[in-house]
């Protein structure tokens, strides 16, 4: 965990760089072609699942337990359940590449809101949570932060392509759709700022925030991303991507621990 103030300039800069990159995913629908996304997404999603799950168990939850003790597990579990209930209530699951392809061809996902206002409101709420999660990960370490940001971006790409297609299907122009999605992405900065300010002025919240983030990451990795390993014909590509994600974060974690033990 970073030494000194949780609101040091480097942490803030890294958080908002990552949130800015996440915001660019909101414009993916107007930039990326669906065939391109379908070809490359399986390996990226698997890699994101590996990085996110290893970040949960090697970085975020251990730090949360160190700060909050066994209560961290209760907070993480509550976060996991709350995120599941929220997604079911909103009816706005993270779309996978196949669903996004259906959107692009005019087939709405049966669980997704079709009114632009409902779609954008749901996206805004989801982005607040993404921003908060990315900020919480950076409180642990830069590698945890960037691994989380990468996973968030990858699992958002097909969702944003599908959302763009729905807005276009609702009669919105290309420019209006992109402006609306870009504006909604700004809510991620609200979530990130809330975490940074909250842990700055109420340091006792740090362990709770990390535990909540850990539960959220576990839900995203295990429920949204990991099932992708069993879908489609490219199973070897997906498994390799997943293992590379595990090895990347695991290698960084153990290298850091080894360096610290010999420092």
C-alpha positions as CSV (number, residue, x, y, z in Angstrom):
1,X,0.0,0.0,0.0
2,X,1.2,3.5,-0.8
3,X,3.0,5.3,2.0
4,X,1.9,8.6,3.3
5,X,-1.2,10.5,2.2
6,X,-3.8,8.5,0.2
7,X,-4.4,11.7,-1.7
8,X,-0.8,12.2,-2.9
9,X,-0.4,13.7,-6.4
10,X,0.8,10.5,-8.0
11,X,-2.1,8.5,-6.9
12,X,-4.6,11.1,-8.0
13,X,-2.9,11.4,-11.4
14,X,-2.8,7.7,-12.0
15,X,-6.5,7.3,-10.9
16,X,-7.7,9.9,-13.3
17,X,-5.5,8.7,-16.2
18,X,-7.1,5.3,-15.7
19,X,-10.6,6.7,-15.4
20,X,-10.0,8.8,-18.6
21,X,-8.9,5.7,-20.5
22,X,-12.1,3.9,-19.2
23,X,-14.1,6.9,-20.5
24,X,-12.8,6.3,-24.0
25,X,-14.5,2.9,-23.9
26,X,-17.8,4.8,-24.0
27,X,-17.0,5.9,-27.5
28,X,-16.1,2.4,-28.7
29,X,-19.4,1.9,-30.5
30,X,-18.6,4.7,-32.9
31,X,-15.0,3.6,-33.5
32,X,-14.7,-0.2,-33.3
33,X,-16.3,-2.5,-35.9
34,X,-18.2,-5.4,-34.5
35,X,-16.2,-8.0,-36.5
36,X,-13.0,-6.6,-35.1
37,X,-14.3,-6.7,-31.6
38,X,-15.6,-10.3,-31.9
39,X,-12.2,-11.6,-33.2
40,X,-10.1,-10.0,-30.4
41,X,-12.5,-9.8,-27.4
42,X,-12.3,-13.5,-26.2
43,X,-8.6,-13.4,-25.4
44,X,-8.9,-9.9,-23.9
45,X,-11.8,-10.9,-21.7
46,X,-10.0,-14.0,-20.5
47,X,-6.9,-12.0,-19.8
48,X,-9.0,-9.4,-17.9
49,X,-10.6,-12.2,-15.8
50,X,-7.1,-13.5,-14.9
51,X,-5.8,-10.1,-13.9
52,X,-8.9,-9.1,-11.9
53,X,-9.2,-12.3,-9.9
54,X,-5.5,-12.4,-9.1
55,X,-5.7,-8.8,-8.0
56,X,-8.6,-9.6,-5.7
57,X,-6.9,-12.4,-3.9
58,X,-3.3,-11.3,-4.0
59,X,-3.6,-7.5,-3.5
60,X,-7.0,-6.1,-2.6
61,X,-8.4,-8.5,0.0
62,X,-5.2,-9.0,1.9
63,X,-4.9,-5.2,2.3
64,X,-8.5,-5.0,3.4
65,X,-8.1,-7.8,6.0
66,X,-4.9,-6.1,7.3
67,X,-6.9,-2.9,7.8
68,X,-10.3,-4.2,8.9
69,X,-9.6,-7.7,10.2
70,X,-12.1,-10.5,9.6
71,X,-14.9,-7.9,9.1
72,X,-13.4,-7.3,5.6
73,X,-14.8,-10.6,4.5
74,X,-18.3,-9.6,5.5
75,X,-18.0,-6.3,3.6
76,X,-16.7,-8.1,0.6
77,X,-19.6,-10.6,0.7
78,X,-22.1,-7.8,1.1
79,X,-20.6,-6.0,-1.9
80,X,-20.8,-9.2,-4.0
81,X,-24.4,-9.8,-3.1
82,X,-25.4,-6.1,-3.5
83,X,-23.9,-5.9,-7.0
84,X,-25.7,-9.0,-8.1
85,X,-29.0,-7.7,-6.8
86,X,-28.4,-4.2,-8.4
87,X,-27.7,-5.8,-11.8
88,X,-30.8,-7.9,-11.5
89,X,-32.9,-5.0,-10.4
90,X,-31.7,-2.7,-13.2
91,X,-31.9,-5.5,-15.8
92,X,-28.7,-4.2,-17.3
93,X,-26.1,-7.0,-17.3
94,X,-22.7,-6.5,-18.9
95,X,-23.2,-7.4,-22.5
96,X,-20.9,-10.0,-24.0
97,X,-19.7,-9.8,-27.6
98,X,-22.5,-12.0,-28.9
99,X,-25.2,-9.8,-27.3
100,X,-23.5,-6.7,-28.7
101,X,-23.6,-8.2,-32.1
102,X,-27.3,-8.8,-31.7
103,X,-27.7,-5.1,-30.9
104,X,-25.8,-4.1,-33.9
105,X,-28.2,-6.1,-36.1
106,X,-31.3,-4.7,-34.4
107,X,-32.0,-7.4,-31.9
108,X,-32.4,-5.9,-28.4
109,X,-31.2,-7.8,-25.4
110,X,-34.4,-8.9,-23.6
111,X,-33.0,-7.8,-20.2
112,X,-31.6,-4.4,-21.2
113,X,-33.5,-1.1,-21.1
114,X,-34.5,0.0,-24.5
115,X,-35.4,3.6,-23.7
116,X,-32.4,5.9,-24.1
117,X,-33.1,7.7,-20.8
118,X,-33.2,4.3,-18.9
119,X,-30.1,3.1,-20.7
120,X,-28.1,6.2,-20.0
121,X,-29.2,6.3,-16.3
122,X,-28.2,2.7,-15.8
123,X,-24.9,3.3,-17.5
124,X,-24.2,6.4,-15.3
125,X,-24.8,4.4,-12.1
126,X,-22.6,1.6,-13.3
127,X,-19.8,4.0,-14.2
128,X,-19.9,5.6,-10.8
129,X,-19.1,2.1,-9.4
130,X,-16.4,1.5,-12.0
131,X,-14.7,4.8,-11.0
132,X,-14.8,4.0,-7.3
133,X,-13.4,0.5,-7.9
134,X,-10.5,1.8,-10.0
135,X,-9.7,4.4,-7.3
136,X,-9.8,1.8,-4.6
137,X,-7.4,-0.5,-6.5
138,X,-4.9,2.3,-6.9
139,X,-4.9,2.8,-3.1
140,X,-3.4,-0.7,-2.9
141,X,-0.8,-0.3,-5.6
142,X,-0.3,1.0,-9.2
143,X,-0.3,-2.5,-10.6
144,X,-3.5,-3.4,-8.9
145,X,-5.0,-0.1,-10.2
146,X,-4.0,-0.6,-13.8
147,X,-5.0,-4.3,-13.8
148,X,-8.4,-3.3,-12.5
149,X,-8.7,-0.4,-15.0
150,X,-7.8,-2.8,-17.8
151,X,-10.4,-5.4,-16.7
152,X,-13.1,-2.7,-16.4
153,X,-12.3,-1.4,-19.9
154,X,-12.4,-4.8,-21.5
155,X,-15.7,-5.9,-19.9
156,X,-17.2,-2.5,-20.9
157,X,-16.2,-2.6,-24.5
158,X,-19.0,-4.9,-25.8
159,X,-21.5,-3.2,-23.5
160,X,-20.7,0.2,-24.9
161,X,-20.9,-1.0,-28.5
162,X,-24.3,-2.4,-27.7
163,X,-25.4,0.8,-26.0
164,X,-24.3,2.8,-29.0
165,X,-26.3,0.5,-31.3
166,X,-29.4,0.9,-29.1
167,X,-29.2,4.7,-29.1
168,X,-28.8,4.6,-32.9
169,X,-31.7,2.2,-33.2
170,X,-33.8,4.6,-31.1
171,X,-33.3,7.3,-33.8
172,X,-30.4,9.2,-32.2
173,X,-27.8,10.6,-34.6
174,X,-24.2,9.4,-34.4
175,X,-23.0,12.7,-32.9
176,X,-25.8,12.8,-30.3
177,X,-25.2,9.2,-29.3
178,X,-21.4,9.7,-28.9
179,X,-21.9,12.9,-26.9
180,X,-24.4,11.3,-24.6
181,X,-22.2,8.3,-23.9
182,X,-19.2,10.5,-23.4
183,X,-21.1,12.6,-20.9
184,X,-22.3,9.5,-19.0
185,X,-18.7,8.3,-18.8
186,X,-17.9,11.4,-16.7
187,X,-19.8,9.9,-13.8
188,X,-16.8,7.5,-13.3
189,X,-14.8,10.5,-12.2
190,X,-17.4,11.1,-9.5
191,X,-17.0,7.6,-8.1
192,X,-13.3,7.9,-8.2
193,X,-13.3,11.3,-6.5
194,X,-15.7,10.1,-3.8
195,X,-13.3,7.2,-2.9
196,X,-10.2,9.4,-2.9
197,X,-11.8,12.1,-0.8
198,X,-13.5,9.7,1.5
199,X,-10.4,7.8,2.4
200,X,-8.4,11.1,2.6
201,X,-10.7,12.7,5.2
202,X,-11.9,9.5,6.9
203,X,-8.9,7.2,6.8
204,X,-10.7,4.6,8.8
205,X,-12.9,3.9,5.7
206,X,-9.9,2.6,3.8
207,X,-10.2,-1.0,4.8
208,X,-14.0,-1.0,4.2
209,X,-13.6,0.6,0.8
210,X,-11.0,-2.0,-0.2
211,X,-13.2,-4.9,1.1
212,X,-16.2,-3.5,-0.9
213,X,-14.0,-3.2,-4.0
214,X,-12.7,-6.7,-3.5
215,X,-16.3,-8.1,-3.5
216,X,-17.1,-6.0,-6.6
217,X,-14.0,-7.2,-8.4
218,X,-14.8,-10.8,-7.5
219,X,-18.3,-10.5,-8.9
220,X,-17.1,-8.9,-12.1
221,X,-14.3,-11.5,-12.6
222,X,-16.2,-14.6,-11.6
223,X,-19.7,-13.7,-12.9
224,X,-19.2,-11.4,-15.8
225,X,-15.8,-12.4,-17.2
226,X,-14.8,-16.0,-16.2
227,X,-17.9,-17.7,-17.9
228,X,-16.5,-16.4,-21.2
229,X,-13.8,-19.1,-21.0
230,X,-16.5,-21.7,-21.7
231,X,-18.0,-19.9,-24.7
232,X,-17.2,-20.2,-28.4
233,X,-14.7,-22.3,-30.3
234,X,-11.5,-20.4,-29.2
235,X,-11.1,-22.2,-25.9
236,X,-7.3,-22.5,-26.1
237,X,-7.0,-18.8,-26.9
238,X,-9.2,-18.0,-23.9
239,X,-7.3,-20.3,-21.5
240,X,-4.0,-18.8,-22.6
241,X,-5.3,-15.3,-22.1
242,X,-6.6,-16.2,-18.6
243,X,-3.3,-17.8,-17.5
244,X,-1.3,-14.8,-18.9
245,X,-3.5,-12.5,-16.7
246,X,-2.8,-14.7,-13.6
247,X,0.9,-14.9,-14.3
248,X,1.2,-11.1,-14.9
249,X,-0.3,-10.0,-11.6
250,X,1.1,-13.0,-9.7
251,X,4.5,-12.3,-11.0
252,X,4.4,-8.7,-10.1
253,X,3.0,-9.5,-6.7
254,X,5.7,-12.1,-5.8
255,X,8.5,-10.0,-7.3
256,X,7.4,-7.0,-5.1
257,X,7.2,-9.3,-2.1
258,X,10.7,-10.7,-2.8
259,X,12.2,-7.3,-3.3
260,X,10.6,-6.1,-0.1
261,X,11.9,-9.1,1.8
262,X,15.5,-8.3,0.6
263,X,15.2,-4.6,0.9
